[in-house]
Amino acid sequence: MYRNRSILFFLLAMVLSCGEEPYRNSIPFAQVNFLIDLNGPDYVLGNQLEYKILLENDRRRPEDRMGYAGLLVVAGAYGKLYAYDCCCPYEKSREIRVEPDSDGYAKCPRCGSLFVTIYGLGSPVRGPATESLQIYRVMPLQEGIFRIIN
């Protein structure tokens, strides 16, 4: 009887410990590795609500990688930099890139989905898209220099 309870307890513990798999964006994985220099070519990102789109032809070093459809780097709220993939998560195409504006949003030209970009989440606020933009990490290296990676 004790053994049956132990087995039942063990099975119950196994079932309850199984959680949901962590959320993964449906944009295909592509390597990201890029340096942002606010003291040099990326100085515009020192101003809130400014943005920069970086595509393959914007590579500065051989090891630069721009993600799936390119990088959207936004100077967001509270002086932070945020980086997203330019690919609309609803369209999932390299050729269809979200178009940012100076109000802190980015819009897909094909499906019309609108994403808020100034708080670092890339959340959809309108349109058929239900997923956020693919987010990349922005790591400070030294004063004015940041590395974007995935």
Protein Blocks (a to p, Z undefined) as FASTA:
>chain_A
ZZmmmmmmmmmmmmmmpccdddddfbdcddddddddfklmmmmmmpghiacdddfklpfb
fklcebjnopcddddehhiacdddfbdfklopaklccdddfeopacdfklopacdfklon
opafbdjbfbdcdddddddfbghiacddZZ
